[in-house]
Amino acid sequence: MCEQLDERGYIRVNDRLQTSADDVWAIGEVAGRPQFTHVSVNDFRIVRDNMEGGHRSTGDRLIPYTLFTDPPLARVGLNETDALRVGIAVRIATLPMSNVLRTEAADETQGFMKVLVGADDDRILGFTMIGSEAGEVLAAMQTAMIAGLPYQKLRDAVISHLTVAEGLGPLLARVPERAAM
């Protein structure tokens, strides 16, 4: 049995993670997916459900990227380059980590948060953070994005004090208003 390979040498799969051979599936790194454990675990769940007759796909997932450096770097959704490349107009807000009270208390003020919001609607399209607890804060933003919450819902949420995630309110308060039509 010889599986088809893509141009990078990975096993070619469809969005259900099926290979070109009947009843053969590929997940994770061999299928050219981002090399994160969390992606491989999600691939496994998709394949398991599909093998049981489900119709799951990788097409609708929102993959978080987290590097556990010091300070950590995390990103989900679009960045400015992505938005420009695909022609999506965005509003951008940034917040230095030094403006987040928890980072002052923990003496971890390096970094920033950045959010991209649709120019014509209030959907959160992307989030990047380098700073203390970036992976944890990213999870809250990713959840809001998956749920399709307008940024104002997260901006106005009551978030536990004294946490780094509390910085999401001040960050989202900096999103420019939509341009008048």
BAVEXTI-50601 format. One record per residue (C-alpha): residue in three letters; x, y, z. Coordinates in steps of 0.1 Angstrom, whole numbers, plus 5000, padded with zeros to 4 digits. Example, Ala and Ser with C-alpha at 12.3 -4.5 7.8 and 13.67 -1.06 7.14 Angstrom:
2
ALA512349555078;SER513749895071;
//
This chain:
181
MET500050005000;CYS501550334990;GLU499950655003;GLN500050974982;LEU502351244995;ASP501951614992;GLU504551854978;ARG506251875012;GLY506451495016;TYR503651445041;ILE500851195037;ARG498051355017;VAL494651355036;ASN491351515030;ASP489651735056;ARG488251425074;LEU491951295076;GLN491351005052;THR494250905030;SER493950784994;ALA493750425006;ASP490450275017;ASP490150265055;VAL493450435062;TRP493650765081;ALA496650985090;ILE496951235119;GLY499451485133;GLU502851545119;VAL502751265092;ALA499751445077;GLY501551775077;ARG499551925106;PRO501052195129;GLN503452005152;PHE501652045184;THR500351775207;HIS496951945209;VAL496551925171;SER497351555171;VAL494851495199;ASN492151685180;ASP493051485148;PHE492651165168;ARG489151275180;ILE488151355144;VAL489351015131;ARG487750825160;ASP484450995154;ASN484550945116;MET485450575120;GLU482350545141;GLY480250695113;GLY480551065121;HIS481251345097;ARG483851555115;SER486251775096;THR489351975102;GLY487952265082;ASP486252445110;ARG488852435137;LEU490752725152;ILE494252615160;PRO496152795188;TYR499852845185;THR501752865217;LEU505552875223;PHE506552825259;THR509453065259;ASP510053325286;PRO507853515282;PRO505453275263;LEU504153365229;ALA500653275218;ARG498553335187;VAL495253225173;GLY493353335142;LEU494553595118;ASN497453825122;GLU497854155103;THR499853985074;ASP497153715070;ALA494353975070;LEU496054185044;ARG496853875022;VAL493253765021;GLY491854115019;ILE490054145052;ALA489854485067;VAL490454495104;ARG490654715134;ILE493554665157;ALA494154725194;THR497254665214;LEU497954675251;PRO501454665267;MET501654395294;SER502854665318;ASN499154795317;VAL497954465332;LEU497854485370;ARG498854115376;THR502054165356;GLU502954455378;ALA502354255409;ALA504353955396;ASP507054175381;GLU506454025346;THR505654335326;GLN507454235293;GLY505354195262;PHE501954305247;MET498554185237;LYS497154255202;VAL493654185189;LEU492254205153;VAL488554275150;GLY486554295117;ALA486354645103;ASP482754595093;ASP481554385122;ASP482554315158;ARG483953965154;ILE487253885169;LEU489453765140;GLY492853715157;PHE494753745189;THR498553755196;MET500153785230;ILE503753775242;GLY503853785280;SER503153605312;GLU500453335310;ALA499953395272;GLY498753035266;GLU496153065294;VAL494853405282;LEU494753275246;ALA492353005256;ALA489753265268;MET490153455235;GLN489953145214;THR486753035232;ALA485153375225;MET486253345188;ILE484752995185;ALA481553115201;GLY481353405177;LEU481053655205;PRO481354025195;TYR484354175211;GLN482254395234;LYS480954085253;LEU484453985263;ARG485454355269;ASP482554405293;ALA482954065311;VAL483754055348;ILE487153875349;SER488753765381;HIS491054015397;LEU494153975399;THR494753775367;VAL496553835335;ALA493353755316;GLU491854065332;GLY493954255306;LEU491454145279;GLY489054415291;PRO491454705287;LEU492754565254;LEU489354535239;ALA488454875252;ARG491055005228;VAL489354865197;PRO488655165174;GLU484955225166;ARG483755115132;ALA484155365105;ALA480955565097;MET479355435065;
//
